[in-house]
Amino acid sequence: MAGTTKTKTTASRSSRPATATRSKGNAEPQSKFHTLFMDELKDIYWAEKHLVKALPKMQKAATSEELAEAIGEHVEITKEHVARVEQIFEMMGAKAAAKKCEAMEGLIAEGQTVVEDTEEDTAVRDAGIIIASQKIEHYEIAAYGSLRALANKMGQSEVVSLLEQTLGEEKEADQMLTQIAESSINEEAAAE
């Protein structure tokens, strides 16, 4: 039986269509690899568009002026991310299209729950908003880092450059949130 299974596995590997394989280290335009990249691009496009709507709600709920300003600045940067993703779609010869991002939907809902479950005008709420925001940033860092790696493998250097720019901005936002939390909010929240 084990020998039969091995033979079937070997046979199924050799019967894969040639378009799903890589040549010269780059994925072919219509390969499964290319499809994966485009699906992930659609996912982050949905995520960024929904963040443009969700972040102002978190900004409004923030008590700390510094936190509210940081979130407000990130709203504007997120709008640039949406435009960059649209540019990438164009560079890839595709129309910009969104695919529902279940992960981002959950992270946004979690952030809203933090706002609803904490008292207004408290540092505890601000600490919760920072935690929810950093979870979002970490998701985006993972998504953009992965997209960059895929684009690099496909030899899409201009796309890689745009993705690196966005990735850098997401990392900066995460660092800023850490700085805000550690400079005052966490201490204030612990004292409440």
Beta strands, then each sheet from edge to edge (+ up, - down):
strand 1: 22-23
strand 2: 26-27
sheet 1: 1+ 2-
end
